[in-house]
Amino acid sequence: MPAAPSSGRRPSPPGHDAPLMAPLAQFLRFGVVGVLNTATSYLVIRALAGLIGLPAASATGYVAGMVQSFILNRFWTFGATRPAGSGRWRGEALRFVAVNLVCGGLFTLVTAQAAPHIGLLAATVTGVALVTPLGFILNRFIVFR
């Protein structure tokens, strides 16, 4: 009897009954990665600001967080939904940068427009609340498809 055709997906991790991780679990992992990236960016900025100045430290911290985000999301958050043996990291990296530019631009727009009306903290929370689900959807279905 011939073997069943492969779906091209990775097998489920041990202990998972479903062939794909539940979307809610993926979204929670995506959120954890976001918190870790924010902490990494902040720590890099704090460590470098006195040495190279705040603008350069901020840019370096942002890039460090983004690189960390790509790696953690590629292998941990969306690893079970990517095709097995996928060597498509360059395309994923380019799409990841594009998605981050779109989400960053939207976040900046929302925050800048809302802050004069509702305050910076509320505007920031609003921006995060709008951009996080969008970033998850774009990463899940476009970047790490």
CORNORHU-V248449 format. One line per field, one symbol per residue. ss: DSSP state (H for helix, E for strand, C for the rest). psi: psi as a letter, one per 20 degrees, with the letter a starting at -180 (. if undefined). burial: + if it has 16 or more other C-alpha atoms within 10 Angstrom, else -. A space follows every 50 residues. Layout:
BEGIN
ss=???
psi=???
burial=???
END
This chain:
BEGIN
ss=CCCCCCCCECCCCCCCCCCCCCHHHHHHHHHHHHHHHHHHHHHHHHHHHH HHCHHHHHHHHHHHHHHHHHHHHHHHHCHHHCECCCCCHHHHHHHHHHHH HHHHHHHHHHHHHHHHHHCHHHHHHHHHHHHHHHHHHHHHHHHCC
psi=pqqqqqijqqqqqpiphqhqqphghgggggggggghhggggghggghigh gjqgghhggggggghggggggghghggjhiiqqqkpkkhggggghggggh ggggggggggghhhghhjqgghhggggghghghgggggggiggl.
burial=--------++---------++----++-+++-++-+++-+++-++--++- ------++-+++++++++++-+++--+++++++--------++-++--++ -+++-++--+++-+--------++-+++--++-+++-+++--++-
END
